[in-house]
Amino acid sequence: MGRAGSLRPPHRRDHAPAGGTERMRARAGALVIAVALIGAAAAIAVAAARGPSPPGTLEGRVRGIASTLRCPVCQDLSVADSPSALATQMRASIAQQLQAGRTPDEIRTGFVAAYGGLTLVAWLIPFGLALAGLLLAVGAIRRWNRGSATSSAKPVSLAPEDRRLLDRALLAAQEDVE
């Protein structure tokens, strides 16, 4: 035996003690989490220190208007937050229109007229296609059921000799069952 209370033989002293790797992994995981939390806190502190643009500046007014418009490219973001090229162009257009003396409501109305209908259509098209597919499926199922009901209702006429062969086969099958 090696050390007191250790069940390891003396020649294995160079290895880590039992459970050492698990402890090191746990410490490494805790270190990664701590670094991530410190990084997140630093990012929040920088953003809080910069703060939003003052509303009186052109940049602040552009951001205020852009935050009320949805980006046509990435629907879940406002024009103010979107990284798309179109949103960048829209922000530049808002700045130009503000410098030209247009009011925020006039600018919003212009963008809604230019992009509003397309956005609504883009949201409605998938629902319309799903409804059309459902209606087609219901129609196909009805035709299929109607076709099988009418075909089974028509009696099949057999030639007299075929009828005799069928009767003999049915009788033989019935005798085999009994």
Secondary structure, DSSP 8 states (H G I E B T S, - for coil): --STT--S-GGGTTS--TTHHHHHHHHHHHHHHHHHHHHHHHHHHHHHHH-S--TTSHHHHHHHHHTTSB-SSSTTSBTTT--SHHHHHHHHHHHHHHHTT--HHHHHHHHIIIIIHHHHHHHHHHHHHHHHHHHHHHHHHHHHHHHHHHHHHS-----HHHHHHHHHHHHHHHHHH-
